[in-house]
Amino acid sequence: MVIEVRSPEPQATLIYPDSDGEPMADNTQQFALIVWIKENLERVYAQDPNVFVAGDLLWYPVEGNNKLRQAPDVMVAFGRTKGYRGSYQQWKEENIPPQVVFEIWSPGNRPSEMAKKLAFYQNYGVEEYYLYHPDLLDLAGWCKAEDSLHPIEEMDGWVSPRLGVRFQMAEAGLQLYRPDGEPFLTTLELEERALQAEERARQAEERAQQAESELERERQKSQAIADRLRAMGINPDDL
């Protein structure tokens, strides 16, 4: 009797979607803040190839579970190379979780939802978590100590241990400062600074050209006087 041995059926490859179907932001204010933080952090670490910064990117911490996921408004992963990712699958990233995350409170958020996010970040290795409520001008933060995220008592003036970024609250809202003390700037502010620098460079070049022209006029005048003296039989070098 011949018994036919069948090969096991191949298991379907688990798909980790790049989108959860939720919008990146609920309004222009939230979107602007997310972009502002993400773009400035990218500038801070532009020269470090091993710091990955992303906005609204799905993070899957556990292989084999595509339901367990979170999409921080902004996240920073030290020790991971820059580059394109459809999602952050932690087991493909040397099992390094994002160490720093930012969330911007939107009208659609609920306290219970934000509590779940805090629990997620604590359970899966986040070292620093910052939550800003722009409508209330309220800034909260948590920092890891003894394997747990603890509330930061005073956020005004706080300096992130990982980022070196300083948090400041002003009448206009949240202000962030780079490790070199320079403020985080919007794209428009950066463009304005670039235009101002370009104008200053143009003016400096004009001044240099004017000075060079003046020197050339003085040289020509001196040469004309010397030629006139020689025509009179006087050697100007003897004067």
C-alpha positions as CSV (number, residue, x, y, z in Angstrom):
1,M,0.0,0.0,0.0
2,V,1.4,3.3,-1.0
3,I,0.7,6.3,1.2
4,E,0.8,9.6,-0.5
5,V,2.5,12.3,1.6
6,R,1.4,15.7,0.8
7,S,3.5,18.8,1.4
8,P,2.0,21.2,3.8
9,E,0.0,24.1,2.3
10,P,2.2,27.2,2.1
11,Q,1.1,29.8,4.6
12,A,-0.1,33.1,3.2
13,T,2.4,35.9,3.6
14,L,1.2,38.3,6.3
15,I,0.8,41.8,4.9
16,Y,1.6,44.9,7.0
17,P,-0.4,47.7,5.4
18,D,1.4,51.0,4.9
19,S,-1.8,52.9,5.8
20,D,-4.4,52.6,8.5
21,G,-6.9,54.7,6.5
22,E,-6.7,57.6,8.9
23,P,-5.8,61.1,7.8
24,M,-2.4,62.5,8.8
25,A,-4.1,65.4,10.5
26,D,-7.6,66.7,11.3
27,N,-6.9,70.3,10.5
28,T,-4.3,72.7,9.1
29,Q,-2.9,73.6,12.5
30,Q,-2.2,70.1,13.5
31,F,-0.7,69.4,10.0
32,A,1.6,72.5,10.2
33,L,2.8,71.5,13.7
34,I,3.6,67.9,12.6
35,V,5.5,69.1,9.5
36,W,7.3,71.8,11.6
37,I,8.6,69.3,14.2
38,K,9.5,66.6,11.6
39,E,11.3,68.9,9.2
40,N,13.3,70.6,11.8
41,L,14.4,67.4,13.4
42,E,15.5,66.2,10.0
43,R,17.6,69.3,9.7
44,V,19.1,68.8,13.1
45,Y,20.2,65.3,12.1
46,A,20.9,65.9,8.4
47,Q,24.5,65.0,8.7
48,D,24.0,61.8,10.8
49,P,23.1,58.9,8.5
50,N,22.0,56.8,11.4
51,V,19.1,58.8,12.7
52,F,15.7,58.1,11.1
53,V,13.0,60.7,11.4
54,A,9.4,60.2,10.1
55,G,6.0,61.6,10.3
56,D,2.7,59.6,10.4
57,L,4.5,56.3,9.7
58,L,2.9,53.1,10.8
59,W,5.1,51.3,13.4
60,Y,4.7,47.5,13.8
61,P,6.6,46.4,16.9
62,V,6.0,42.7,16.7
63,E,6.5,40.4,13.8
64,G,3.4,38.3,13.0
65,N,0.9,40.8,14.3
66,N,-0.3,43.3,11.8
67,K,-3.0,44.6,14.1
68,L,-0.6,45.8,16.7
69,R,0.5,49.1,15.4
70,Q,0.7,52.8,16.0
71,A,1.4,55.8,13.8
72,P,3.1,58.6,15.8
73,D,2.7,62.0,14.4
74,V,6.5,62.3,14.5
75,M,9.0,59.6,15.5
76,V,12.8,59.5,15.8
77,A,14.8,56.2,15.7
78,F,18.5,56.5,16.6
79,G,20.7,53.8,15.2
80,R,18.6,53.4,12.1
81,T,19.6,54.5,8.6
82,K,17.8,57.2,6.7
83,G,15.7,56.1,3.7
84,Y,12.3,55.2,2.3
85,R,10.0,52.9,4.4
86,G,6.4,52.1,3.7
87,S,6.1,51.3,7.4
88,Y,8.5,50.8,10.3
89,Q,8.7,47.1,10.9
90,Q,10.8,46.8,14.0
91,W,12.1,43.3,13.5
92,K,13.7,44.6,10.2
93,E,15.3,47.5,12.1
94,E,17.6,45.4,14.3
95,N,14.6,45.4,16.7
96,I,15.3,49.1,17.6
97,P,12.1,50.9,18.5
98,P,11.6,54.7,17.9
99,Q,13.1,56.2,21.0
100,V,11.3,59.6,20.8
101,V,7.7,60.2,19.6
102,F,5.6,63.3,19.4
103,E,1.8,63.6,19.2
104,I,-0.3,66.7,18.4
105,W,-3.7,66.6,20.0
106,S,-6.5,67.0,17.5
107,P,-10.3,67.6,17.9
108,G,-10.9,64.0,17.0
109,N,-8.7,62.6,19.9
110,R,-10.2,61.3,23.1
111,P,-8.5,60.9,26.5
112,S,-9.1,57.1,26.4
113,E,-7.4,57.0,23.0
114,M,-4.4,59.0,24.2
115,A,-4.1,56.8,27.2
116,K,-3.9,53.7,24.9
117,K,-1.1,55.5,22.9
118,L,0.8,56.2,26.1
119,A,0.5,52.5,27.2
120,F,1.6,51.4,23.7
121,Y,4.7,53.6,23.7
122,Q,5.6,52.5,27.2
123,N,5.2,48.8,26.4
124,Y,7.2,48.9,23.2
125,G,10.3,50.8,24.1
126,V,9.8,54.5,23.6
127,E,12.1,56.6,25.9
128,E,10.6,60.0,25.4
129,Y,7.0,60.9,24.6
130,Y,5.7,64.4,24.0
131,L,2.1,65.5,23.7
132,Y,1.0,69.0,22.7
133,H,-2.5,70.3,22.8
134,P,-2.4,73.5,20.6
135,D,-5.9,74.7,21.4
136,L,-5.2,74.6,25.2
137,L,-1.5,75.6,24.8
138,D,-0.8,72.5,27.0
139,L,2.4,70.6,26.7
140,A,3.0,67.2,28.5
141,G,5.9,64.9,28.4
142,W,7.0,61.5,29.7
143,C,10.6,60.2,30.0
144,K,11.8,56.7,30.6
145,A,13.3,55.8,34.0
146,E,13.6,52.3,35.4
147,D,11.8,50.7,32.4
148,S,8.8,52.9,32.7
149,L,7.6,56.2,31.2
150,H,7.2,58.8,34.0
151,P,5.6,62.3,33.6
152,I,7.9,65.2,33.3
153,E,7.0,67.6,36.1
154,E,8.0,70.8,34.3
155,M,8.1,70.9,30.5
156,D,8.7,74.7,30.2
157,G,12.5,74.8,29.7
158,W,12.9,71.0,29.5
159,V,15.7,69.7,27.4
160,S,15.2,66.3,25.7
161,P,18.0,63.9,26.8
162,R,18.0,62.2,23.4
163,L,17.4,65.1,21.1
164,G,19.1,67.9,23.0
165,V,16.0,70.0,21.9
166,R,14.7,72.6,24.4
167,F,10.9,73.0,24.9
168,Q,9.6,76.4,25.7
169,M,6.0,77.7,26.1
170,A,5.2,81.2,25.0
171,E,2.0,83.2,24.4
172,A,2.1,82.1,20.8
173,G,2.4,78.5,21.8
174,L,5.1,75.8,21.7
175,Q,8.6,76.9,20.8
176,L,11.4,74.4,20.2
177,Y,15.1,75.1,20.1
178,R,17.9,73.1,18.4
179,P,20.9,71.9,20.5
180,D,22.8,74.9,19.1
181,G,20.2,77.3,20.5
182,E,18.7,78.2,17.1
183,P,14.8,78.1,17.1
184,F,12.8,75.7,15.0
185,L,11.6,77.5,11.9
186,T,8.8,77.1,9.4
187,T,9.6,76.6,5.8
188,L,8.5,80.2,5.1
189,E,10.8,81.5,7.8
190,L,13.7,79.5,6.4
191,E,13.0,80.8,3.0
192,E,12.9,84.4,4.3
193,R,16.2,83.9,6.1
194,A,17.7,82.5,2.9
195,L,16.5,85.5,0.9
196,Q,17.8,87.9,3.5
197,A,21.2,86.1,3.5
198,E,21.2,86.3,-0.3
199,E,20.4,90.0,-0.2
200,R,23.2,90.6,2.3
201,A,25.6,88.7,0.1
202,R,24.5,90.8,-2.9
203,Q,25.0,94.0,-1.0
204,A,28.4,92.9,0.2
205,E,29.5,92.1,-3.3
206,E,28.3,95.5,-4.5
207,R,30.3,97.2,-1.8
208,A,33.4,95.2,-2.7
209,Q,32.9,96.1,-6.4
210,Q,32.5,99.7,-5.5
211,A,35.6,99.7,-3.3
212,E,37.5,98.0,-6.1
213,S,36.3,100.6,-8.6
214,E,37.3,103.4,-6.3
215,L,40.8,101.9,-5.9
216,E,41.1,101.6,-9.7
217,R,40.1,105.3,-10.2
218,E,42.7,106.3,-7.6
219,R,45.3,104.2,-9.3
220,Q,44.5,105.8,-12.7
221,K,44.7,109.3,-11.2
222,S,48.1,108.5,-9.7
223,Q,49.3,107.1,-13.0
224,A,48.1,110.2,-14.8
225,I,50.0,112.5,-12.4
226,A,53.1,110.3,-12.8
227,D,52.9,110.5,-16.5
228,R,52.5,114.3,-16.4
229,L,55.6,114.7,-14.2
230,R,57.6,112.5,-16.5
231,A,56.5,114.7,-19.4
232,M,57.9,117.6,-17.4
233,G,61.2,115.8,-17.0
234,I,60.6,114.9,-13.4
235,N,61.0,111.4,-12.2
236,P,58.0,110.7,-9.8
237,D,60.0,108.0,-8.0
238,D,62.4,110.6,-6.8
239,L,59.8,112.7,-5.1
